[in-house]
Amino acid sequence: MAGLIAGTVVAVVLTVVFFTLAVHIVQQYEKGVVFRFGRVVGEKSPGTGSHSAVRQRTAEGLVRVVTMPIQFQGITIRDNVSVDVSALS
């Protein structure tokens, strides 16, 4: 009787661990890339999804717009006029 209870407890714990590894949450500002055995299979949109925890892996990538300050650059054009130029990236 004790062996049956111990086996049931182990089965329940393994099931909970498996489902915890299978559920994946992708944030609103991210996109998920799904890899199966190291190859890209597809992408996941934001939200909750599941995949096979043994065969697949999900990696997140940010899709936010990142702005960085860029220094002015001084150049001299053909007719010897100095111009300050700033760039956009």
Biopython code that builds the backbone (N, CA, C, O; Angstrom):
import numpy as np
from Bio.PDB.StructureBuilder import StructureBuilder

atoms = [
    (1, "MET", "N", (0.803, -1.189, 0.000)),
    (1, "MET", "CA", (0.000, 0.000, 0.000)),
    (1, "MET", "C", (0.857, 1.270, 0.000)),
    (1, "MET", "O", (0.540, 2.252, -0.672)),
    (2, "ALA", "N", (1.959, 1.226, 0.776)),
    (2, "ALA", "CA", (2.842, 2.395, 0.847)),
    (2, "ALA", "C", (3.533, 2.641, -0.482)),
    (2, "ALA", "O", (3.779, 3.787, -0.856)),
    (3, "GLY", "N", (3.848, 1.558, -1.203)),
    (3, "GLY", "CA", (4.489, 1.704, -2.513)),
    (3, "GLY", "C", (3.570, 2.348, -3.532)),
    (3, "GLY", "O", (4.027, 3.107, -4.388)),
    (4, "LEU", "N", (2.287, 2.058, -3.453)),
    (4, "LEU", "CA", (1.306, 2.651, -4.362)),
    (4, "LEU", "C", (1.161, 4.144, -4.118)),
    (4, "LEU", "O", (1.074, 4.930, -5.061)),
    (5, "ILE", "N", (1.137, 4.531, -2.849)),
    (5, "ILE", "CA", (1.031, 5.954, -2.513)),
    (5, "ILE", "C", (2.293, 6.695, -2.945)),
    (5, "ILE", "O", (2.206, 7.793, -3.493)),
    (6, "ALA", "N", (3.464, 6.106, -2.703)),
    (6, "ALA", "CA", (4.724, 6.751, -3.097)),
    (6, "ALA", "C", (4.812, 6.875, -4.612)),
    (6, "ALA", "O", (5.272, 7.896, -5.124)),
    (7, "GLY", "N", (4.378, 5.851, -5.332)),
    (7, "GLY", "CA", (4.394, 5.916, -6.796)),
    (7, "GLY", "C", (3.442, 6.969, -7.331)),
    (7, "GLY", "O", (3.755, 7.653, -8.306)),
    (8, "THR", "N", (2.278, 7.108, -6.700)),
    (8, "THR", "CA", (1.313, 8.125, -7.108)),
    (8, "THR", "C", (1.864, 9.525, -6.847)),
    (8, "THR", "O", (1.712, 10.412, -7.686)),
    (9, "VAL", "N", (2.492, 9.731, -5.713)),
    (9, "VAL", "CA", (3.081, 11.039, -5.383)),
    (9, "VAL", "C", (4.178, 11.385, -6.381)),
    (9, "VAL", "O", (4.249, 12.522, -6.847)),
    (10, "VAL", "N", (5.026, 10.431, -6.713)),
    (10, "VAL", "CA", (6.105, 10.676, -7.686)),
    (10, "VAL", "C", (5.523, 11.014, -9.054)),
    (10, "VAL", "O", (6.018, 11.914, -9.732)),
    (11, "ALA", "N", (4.465, 10.292, -9.472)),
    (11, "ALA", "CA", (3.840, 10.563, -10.766)),
    (11, "ALA", "C", (3.214, 11.950, -10.810)),
    (11, "ALA", "O", (3.313, 12.642, -11.824)),
    (12, "VAL", "N", (2.572, 12.362, -9.726)),
    (12, "VAL", "CA", (1.964, 13.692, -9.664)),
    (12, "VAL", "C", (3.036, 14.776, -9.707)),
    (12, "VAL", "O", (2.870, 15.776, -10.405)),
    (13, "VAL", "N", (4.128, 14.596, -8.976)),
    (13, "VAL", "CA", (5.212, 15.587, -8.960)),
    (13, "VAL", "C", (5.840, 15.694, -10.348)),
    (13, "VAL", "O", (6.092, 16.803, -10.819)),
    (14, "LEU", "N", (6.095, 14.579, -11.007)),
    (14, "LEU", "CA", (6.672, 14.619, -12.354)),
    (14, "LEU", "C", (5.732, 15.281, -13.354)),
    (14, "LEU", "O", (6.189, 16.008, -14.236)),
    (15, "THR", "N", (4.440, 15.047, -13.234)),
    (15, "THR", "CA", (3.461, 15.685, -14.122)),
    (15, "THR", "C", (3.442, 17.191, -13.919)),
    (15, "THR", "O", (3.398, 17.945, -14.891)),
    (16, "VAL", "N", (3.474, 17.640, -12.669)),
    (16, "VAL", "CA", (3.487, 19.080, -12.386)),
    (16, "VAL", "C", (4.762, 19.716, -12.924)),
    (16, "VAL", "O", (4.703, 20.800, -13.505)),
    (17, "VAL", "N", (5.904, 19.074, -12.748)),
    (17, "VAL", "CA", (7.174, 19.608, -13.269)),
    (17, "VAL", "C", (7.146, 19.670, -14.790)),
    (17, "VAL", "O", (7.600, 20.655, -15.372)),
    (18, "PHE", "N", (6.627, 18.646, -15.437)),
    (18, "PHE", "CA", (6.562, 18.625, -16.894)),
    (18, "PHE", "C", (5.687, 19.768, -17.420)),
    (18, "PHE", "O", (6.077, 20.465, -18.357)),
    (19, "PHE", "N", (4.518, 19.961, -16.826)),
    (19, "PHE", "CA", (3.637, 21.033, -17.287)),
    (19, "PHE", "C", (4.208, 22.406, -16.984)),
    (19, "PHE", "O", (3.967, 23.350, -17.736)),
    (20, "THR", "N", (4.965, 22.539, -15.890)),
    (20, "THR", "CA", (5.596, 23.825, -15.600)),
    (20, "THR", "C", (6.667, 24.155, -16.625)),
    (20, "THR", "O", (6.816, 25.315, -17.009)),
    (21, "LEU", "N", (7.405, 23.165, -17.068)),
    (21, "LEU", "CA", (8.422, 23.403, -18.093)),
    (21, "LEU", "C", (7.810, 23.624, -19.472)),
    (21, "LEU", "O", (8.421, 24.282, -20.315)),
    (22, "ALA", "N", (6.631, 23.094, -19.716)),
    (22, "ALA", "CA", (6.013, 23.181, -21.035)),
    (22, "ALA", "C", (5.321, 24.523, -21.273)),
    (22, "ALA", "O", (5.202, 24.952, -22.420)),
    (23, "VAL", "N", (4.866, 25.189, -20.220)),
    (23, "VAL", "CA", (4.171, 26.465, -20.377)),
    (23, "VAL", "C", (5.201, 27.584, -20.432)),
    (23, "VAL", "O", (6.119, 27.644, -19.614)),
    (24, "HIS", "N", (5.032, 28.475, -21.418)),
    (24, "HIS", "CA", (5.971, 29.571, -21.597)),
    (24, "HIS", "C", (5.201, 30.861, -21.825)),
    (24, "HIS", "O", (4.247, 30.883, -22.603)),
    (25, "ILE", "N", (5.604, 31.941, -21.155)),
    (25, "ILE", "CA", (4.932, 33.229, -21.284)),
    (25, "ILE", "C", (5.855, 34.189, -22.020)),
    (25, "ILE", "O", (6.995, 34.402, -21.607)),
    (26, "VAL", "N", (5.357, 34.772, -23.119)),
    (26, "VAL", "CA", (6.099, 35.766, -23.882)),
    (26, "VAL", "C", (5.489, 37.124, -23.566)),
    (26, "VAL", "O", (4.284, 37.316, -23.728)),
    (27, "GLN", "N", (6.309, 38.061, -23.118)),
    (27, "GLN", "CA", (5.823, 39.385, -22.733)),
    (27, "GLN", "C", (5.353, 40.183, -23.943)),
    (27, "GLN", "O", (5.641, 39.822, -25.085)),
    (28, "GLN", "N", (4.619, 41.281, -23.683)),
    (28, "GLN", "CA", (4.029, 42.090, -24.745)),
    (28, "GLN", "C", (5.094, 42.721, -25.647)),
    (28, "GLN", "O", (4.868, 42.881, -26.846)),
    (29, "TYR", "N", (6.241, 43.076, -25.089)),
    (29, "TYR", "CA", (7.291, 43.756, -25.837)),
    (29, "TYR", "C", (8.320, 42.785, -26.406)),
    (29, "TYR", "O", (9.394, 43.210, -26.833)),
    (30, "GLU", "N", (8.011, 41.496, -26.420)),
    (30, "GLU", "CA", (8.935, 40.483, -26.929)),
    (30, "GLU", "C", (8.262, 39.634, -28.002)),
    (30, "GLU", "O", (7.037, 39.610, -28.116)),
    (31, "LYS", "N", (9.064, 38.954, -28.769)),
    (31, "LYS", "CA", (8.595, 37.898, -29.660)),
    (31, "LYS", "C", (9.401, 36.658, -29.312)),
    (31, "LYS", "O", (10.595, 36.748, -29.023)),
    (32, "GLY", "N", (8.763, 35.523, -29.339)),
    (32, "GLY", "CA", (9.451, 34.279, -29.020)),
    (32, "GLY", "C", (9.838, 33.537, -30.284)),
    (32, "GLY", "O", (9.065, 33.481, -31.241)),
    (33, "VAL", "N", (11.021, 32.972, -30.289)),
    (33, "VAL", "CA", (11.488, 32.150, -31.404)),
    (33, "VAL", "C", (11.562, 30.716, -30.903)),
    (33, "VAL", "O", (12.197, 30.443, -29.884)),
    (34, "VAL", "N", (10.912, 29.797, -31.617)),
    (34, "VAL", "CA", (10.844, 28.405, -31.194)),
    (34, "VAL", "C", (11.912, 27.608, -31.935)),
    (34, "VAL", "O", (11.980, 27.626, -33.164)),
    (35, "PHE", "N", (12.747, 26.904, -31.162)),
    (35, "PHE", "CA", (13.782, 26.038, -31.710)),
    (35, "PHE", "C", (13.404, 24.595, -31.409)),
    (35, "PHE", "O", (13.018, 24.275, -30.284)),
    (36, "ARG", "N", (13.513, 23.730, -32.398)),
    (36, "ARG", "CA", (13.337, 22.302, -32.193)),
    (36, "ARG", "C", (14.643, 21.631, -32.575)),
    (36, "ARG", "O", (15.044, 21.659, -33.738)),
    (37, "PHE", "N", (15.300, 21.036, -31.611)),
    (37, "PHE", "CA", (16.613, 20.402, -31.792)),
    (37, "PHE", "C", (17.611, 21.366, -32.434)),
    (37, "PHE", "O", (18.418, 20.947, -33.263)),
    (38, "GLY", "N", (17.571, 22.659, -32.063)),
    (38, "GLY", "CA", (18.526, 23.639, -32.548)),
    (38, "GLY", "C", (18.164, 24.325, -33.844)),
    (38, "GLY", "O", (18.894, 25.217, -34.277)),
    (39, "ARG", "N", (17.071, 23.950, -34.484)),
    (39, "ARG", "CA", (16.647, 24.586, -35.730)),
    (39, "ARG", "C", (15.422, 25.453, -35.472)),
    (39, "ARG", "O", (14.562, 25.108, -34.661)),
    (40, "VAL", "N", (15.352, 26.584, -36.174)),
    (40, "VAL", "CA", (14.220, 27.485, -36.016)),
    (40, "VAL", "C", (12.984, 26.854, -36.632)),
    (40, "VAL", "O", (12.998, 26.449, -37.795)),
    (41, "VAL", "N", (11.911, 26.770, -35.848)),
    (41, "VAL", "CA", (10.664, 26.172, -36.310)),
    (41, "VAL", "C", (9.633, 27.258, -36.593)),
    (41, "VAL", "O", (8.885, 27.161, -37.565)),
    (42, "GLY", "N", (9.586, 28.277, -35.766)),
    (42, "GLY", "CA", (8.602, 29.339, -35.942)),
    (42, "GLY", "C", (8.767, 30.409, -34.882)),
    (42, "GLY", "O", (9.760, 30.448, -34.155)),
    (43, "GLU", "N", (7.767, 31.278, -34.812)),
    (43, "GLU", "CA", (7.803, 32.331, -33.807)),
    (43, "GLU", "C", (6.510, 32.318, -33.009)),
    (43, "GLU", "O", (5.474, 31.840, -33.472)),
    (44, "LYS", "N", (6.599, 32.856, -31.796)),
    (44, "LYS", "CA", (5.427, 32.952, -30.928)),
    (44, "LYS", "C", (5.125, 34.415, -30.697)),
    (44, "LYS", "O", (6.022, 35.218, -30.442)),
    (45, "SER", "N", (3.867, 34.747, -30.787)),
    (45, "SER", "CA", (3.440, 36.113, -30.496)),
    (45, "SER", "C", (3.279, 36.264, -28.983)),
    (45, "SER", "O", (3.281, 35.267, -28.261)),
    (46, "PRO", "N", (3.139, 37.489, -28.500)),
    (46, "PRO", "CA", (3.000, 37.692, -27.054)),
    (46, "PRO", "C", (1.801, 36.951, -26.482)),
    (46, "PRO", "O", (0.752, 36.856, -27.119)),
    (47, "GLY", "N", (1.969, 36.431, -25.281)),
    (47, "GLY", "CA", (0.913, 35.702, -24.594)),
    (47, "GLY", "C", (1.446, 34.409, -24.012)),
    (47, "GLY", "O", (2.655, 34.190, -23.943)),
    (48, "THR", "N", (0.528, 33.563, -23.598)),
    (48, "THR", "CA", (0.884, 32.284, -22.993)),
    (48, "THR", "C", (0.804, 31.181, -24.039)),
    (48, "THR", "O", (-0.156, 31.118, -24.806)),
    (49, "GLY", "N", (1.788, 30.332, -24.072)),
    (49, "GLY", "CA", (1.791, 29.220, -25.004)),
    (49, "GLY", "C", (2.454, 28.015, -24.377)),
    (49, "GLY", "O", (3.042, 28.105, -23.300)),
    (50, "SER", "N", (2.357, 26.906, -25.047)),
    (50, "SER", "CA", (2.995, 25.699, -24.536)),
    (50, "SER", "C", (3.758, 25.018, -25.663)),
    (50, "SER", "O", (3.453, 25.200, -26.841)),
    (51, "HIS", "N", (4.738, 24.244, -25.286)),
    (51, "HIS", "CA", (5.522, 23.467, -26.241)),
    (51, "HIS", "C", (6.060, 22.238, -25.540)),
    (51, "HIS", "O", (5.979, 22.119, -24.318)),
    (52, "SER", "N", (6.605, 21.336, -26.315)),
    (52, "SER", "CA", (7.185, 20.130, -25.750)),
    (52, "SER", "C", (8.481, 20.492, -25.036)),
    (52, "SER", "O", (9.425, 20.968, -25.665)),
    (53, "ALA", "N", (8.531, 20.271, -23.739)),
    (53, "ALA", "CA", (9.689, 20.692, -22.951)),
    (53, "ALA", "C", (10.932, 19.886, -23.288)),
    (53, "ALA", "O", (12.045, 20.350, -23.038)),
    (54, "VAL", "N", (10.776, 18.702, -23.844)),
    (54, "VAL", "CA", (11.924, 17.858, -24.140)),
    (54, "VAL", "C", (12.542, 18.222, -25.487)),
    (54, "VAL", "O", (13.765, 18.294, -25.612)),
    (55, "ARG", "N", (11.699, 18.453, -26.496)),
    (55, "ARG", "CA", (12.205, 18.666, -27.849)),
    (55, "ARG", "C", (12.392, 20.126, -28.225)),
    (55, "ARG", "O", (13.236, 20.430, -29.068)),
    (56, "GLN", "N", (11.633, 21.039, -27.630)),
    (56, "GLN", "CA", (11.635, 22.423, -28.087)),
    (56, "GLN", "C", (12.138, 23.362, -27.004)),
    (56, "GLN", "O", (12.071, 23.081, -25.808)),
    (57, "ARG", "N", (12.655, 24.508, -27.490)),
    (57, "ARG", "CA", (13.137, 25.560, -26.605)),
    (57, "ARG", "C", (12.670, 26.885, -27.190)),
    (57, "ARG", "O", (12.648, 27.046, -28.410)),
    (58, "THR", "N", (12.298, 27.834, -26.339)),
    (58, "THR", "CA", (11.844, 29.140, -26.789)),
    (58, "THR", "C", (12.815, 30.195, -26.283)),
    (58, "THR", "O", (13.163, 30.214, -25.103)),
    (59, "ALA", "N", (13.251, 31.072, -27.182)),
    (59, "ALA", "CA", (14.105, 32.191, -26.821)),
    (59, "ALA", "C", (13.363, 33.481, -27.129)),
    (59, "ALA", "O", (12.630, 33.561, -28.114)),
    (60, "GLU", "N", (13.551, 34.490, -26.289)),
    (60, "GLU", "CA", (12.861, 35.757, -26.482)),
    (60, "GLU", "C", (13.787, 36.783, -27.120)),
    (60, "GLU", "O", (14.998, 36.780, -26.897)),
    (61, "GLY", "N", (13.187, 37.659, -27.920)),
    (61, "GLY", "CA", (13.910, 38.777, -28.513)),
    (61, "GLY", "C", (13.095, 40.041, -28.345)),
    (61, "GLY", "O", (11.879, 40.033, -28.538)),
    (62, "LEU", "N", (13.758, 41.123, -27.988)),
    (62, "LEU", "CA", (13.062, 42.393, -27.770)),
    (62, "LEU", "C", (12.679, 43.026, -29.092)),
    (62, "LEU", "O", (13.443, 42.970, -30.055)),
    (63, "VAL", "N", (11.508, 43.625, -29.144)),
    (63, "VAL", "CA", (11.085, 44.360, -30.331)),
    (63, "VAL", "C", (10.827, 45.825, -29.985)),
    (63, "VAL", "O", (10.096, 46.515, -30.696)),
    (64, "ARG", "N", (11.420, 46.291, -28.907)),
    (64, "ARG", "CA", (11.285, 47.695, -28.506)),
    (64, "ARG", "C", (12.149, 48.568, -29.410)),
    (64, "ARG", "O", (13.144, 48.113, -29.974)),
    (65, "VAL", "N", (11.750, 49.823, -29.536)),
    (65, "VAL", "CA", (12.558, 50.802, -30.254)),
    (65, "VAL", "C", (13.551, 51.397, -29.264)),
    (65, "VAL", "O", (13.158, 51.938, -28.230)),
    (66, "VAL", "N", (14.821, 51.297, -29.579)),
    (66, "VAL", "CA", (15.867, 51.800, -28.701)),
    (66, "VAL", "C", (16.486, 53.026, -29.350)),
    (66, "VAL", "O", (16.954, 52.962, -30.487)),
    (67, "THR", "N", (16.490, 54.141, -28.630)),
    (67, "THR", "CA", (17.102, 55.362, -29.149)),
    (67, "THR", "C", (18.402, 55.626, -28.404)),
    (67, "THR", "O", (18.486, 55.425, -27.193)),
    (68, "MET", "N", (19.413, 56.076, -29.137)),
    (68, "MET", "CA", (20.701, 56.380, -28.539)),
    (68, "MET", "C", (21.156, 57.746, -29.033)),
    (68, "MET", "O", (20.947, 58.083, -30.198)),
    (69, "PRO", "N", (21.773, 58.532, -28.164)),
    (69, "PRO", "CA", (22.292, 59.826, -28.617)),
    (69, "PRO", "C", (23.521, 59.621, -29.502)),
    (69, "PRO", "O", (24.394, 58.807, -29.200)),
    (70, "ILE", "N", (23.569, 60.362, -30.577)),
    (70, "ILE", "CA", (24.703, 60.288, -31.515)),
    (70, "ILE", "C", (25.332, 61.668, -31.595)),
    (70, "ILE", "O", (24.635, 62.670, -31.757)),
    (71, "GLN", "N", (26.636, 61.713, -31.482)),
    (71, "GLN", "CA", (27.351, 62.985, -31.497)),
    (71, "GLN", "C", (27.283, 63.654, -32.869)),
    (71, "GLN", "O", (27.225, 62.989, -33.903)),
    (72, "PHE", "N", (27.293, 64.994, -32.848)),
    (72, "PHE", "CA", (27.386, 65.743, -34.101)),
    (72, "PHE", "C", (28.743, 65.497, -34.727)),
    (72, "PHE", "O", (29.741, 65.332, -34.026)),
    (73, "GLN", "N", (28.776, 65.475, -36.044)),
    (73, "GLN", "CA", (30.040, 65.333, -36.757)),
    (73, "GLN", "C", (30.216, 66.538, -37.654)),
    (73, "GLN", "O", (29.325, 66.900, -38.422)),
    (74, "GLY", "N", (31.377, 67.149, -37.544)),
    (74, "GLY", "CA", (31.670, 68.304, -38.389)),
    (74, "GLY", "C", (32.366, 67.856, -39.665)),
    (74, "GLY", "O", (33.354, 67.124, -39.617)),
    (75, "ILE", "N", (31.849, 68.298, -40.803)),
    (75, "ILE", "CA", (32.472, 67.974, -42.089)),
    (75, "ILE", "C", (32.650, 69.252, -42.886)),
    (75, "ILE", "O", (31.994, 70.261, -42.628)),
    (76, "THR", "N", (33.531, 69.194, -43.841)),
    (76, "THR", "CA", (33.755, 70.314, -44.745)),
    (76, "THR", "C", (33.358, 69.877, -46.141)),
    (76, "THR", "O", (33.867, 68.881, -46.655)),
    (77, "ILE", "N", (32.437, 70.631, -46.765)),
    (77, "ILE", "CA", (31.973, 70.254, -48.091)),
    (77, "ILE", "C", (32.893, 70.846, -49.151)),
    (77, "ILE", "O", (33.883, 71.499, -48.822)),
    (78, "ARG", "N", (32.566, 70.618, -50.433)),
    (78, "ARG", "CA", (33.473, 70.982, -51.534)),
    (78, "ARG", "C", (33.877, 72.446, -51.552)),
    (78, "ARG", "O", (35.021, 72.761, -51.878)),
    (79, "ASP", "N", (32.968, 73.345, -51.211)),
    (79, "ASP", "CA", (33.310, 74.766, -51.301)),
    (79, "ASP", "C", (33.777, 75.331, -49.960)),
    (79, "ASP", "O", (33.533, 76.499, -49.660)),
    (80, "ASN", "N", (34.451, 74.502, -49.151)),
    (80, "ASN", "CA", (35.081, 74.876, -47.884)),
    (80, "ASN", "C", (34.107, 75.480, -46.874)),
    (80, "ASN", "O", (34.447, 76.443, -46.187)),
    (81, "VAL", "N", (32.915, 74.930, -46.781)),
    (81, "VAL", "CA", (31.942, 75.350, -45.782)),
    (81, "VAL", "C", (31.832, 74.238, -44.744)),
    (81, "VAL", "O", (31.639, 73.074, -45.093)),
    (82, "SER", "N", (31.958, 74.602, -43.459)),
    (82, "SER", "CA", (31.843, 73.613, -42.391)),
    (82, "SER", "C", (30.365, 73.375, -42.073)),
    (82, "SER", "O", (29.579, 74.315, -41.956)),
    (83, "VAL", "N", (30.013, 72.109, -41.938)),
    (83, "VAL", "CA", (28.628, 71.735, -41.671)),
    (83, "VAL", "C", (28.644, 70.741, -40.513)),
    (83, "VAL", "O", (29.465, 69.823, -40.481)),
    (84, "ASP", "N", (27.722, 70.935, -39.556)),
    (84, "ASP", "CA", (27.533, 69.958, -38.473)),
    (84, "ASP", "C", (26.390, 69.024, -38.877)),
    (84, "ASP", "O", (25.294, 69.472, -39.215)),
    (85, "VAL", "N", (26.665, 67.731, -38.836)),
    (85, "VAL", "CA", (25.694, 66.732, -39.261)),
    (85, "VAL", "C", (25.412, 65.783, -38.089)),
    (85, "VAL", "O", (26.330, 65.328, -37.407)),
    (86, "SER", "N", (24.137, 65.499, -37.875)),
    (86, "SER", "CA", (23.768, 64.459, -36.904)),
    (86, "SER", "C", (23.054, 63.352, -37.670)),
    (86, "SER", "O", (22.376, 63.604, -38.666)),
    (87, "ALA", "N", (23.217, 62.130, -37.192)),
    (87, "ALA", "CA", (22.657, 60.991, -37.916)),
    (87, "ALA", "C", (21.472, 60.413, -37.164)),
    (87, "ALA", "O", (21.329, 60.608, -35.957)),
    (88, "LEU", "N", (20.638, 59.712, -37.878)),
    (88, "LEU", "CA", (19.537, 58.955, -37.296)),
    (88, "LEU", "C", (19.806, 57.487, -37.545)),
    (88, "LEU", "O", (20.249, 57.089, -38.623)),
    (89, "SER", "N", (19.528, 56.689, -36.526)),
    (89, "SER", "CA", (19.725, 55.255, -36.731)),
    (89, "SER", "C", (18.432, 54.518, -36.576)),
    (89, "SER", "O", (18.398, 53.295, -36.713)),
]
sb = StructureBuilder()
sb.init_structure("model")
sb.init_model(0)
sb.init_chain("A")
sb.init_seg("    ")
for serial, (resi, resn, name, xyz) in enumerate(atoms, 1):
    if name == "N":
        sb.init_residue(resn, " ", resi, " ")
    sb.init_atom(name, np.array(xyz, "f"), 0.0, 1.0, " ", f" {name:<3s}", serial, name[0])
structure = sb.get_structure()
